[in-house]
């Protein structure tokens, strides 16, 4: 499900790159505005987003905005 969702993001927005959950490709992530990284936390997929223009990293979890944010530390 996570790979399908991330592939939809790539199709809609070409300046976005999404890592898959199976392997990493040789990609220059700095050539994209946004990079999404899937994170498996206790059998639940979450994602981090690197926003290069804003110089920020955000964490997204469908179970709640403040759950498991410690994975970014």
C-alpha positions, 0 to 999 in steps of 0.5 A: 500500500505504501509503495502504491501511495508513493507512486501516486505522489510521483506521478502527480508532482515531478519535483517530488521523489519517494523512496520505495520500501524495498530498495534504494536507487542511485538518485541525486535527492538534492535535485528534488524539492521534496523527498518522502522516506517510508519508515516502518515503526512497529508494523505500521508505516509512517513517512518523513518528508525532507523539504529542501526549499524550506530546509525542514524535515517533517514526520507524518503518522496516520495514527496521530501527529505526535506519535513516534516523532522520536525516529527523527532524532 
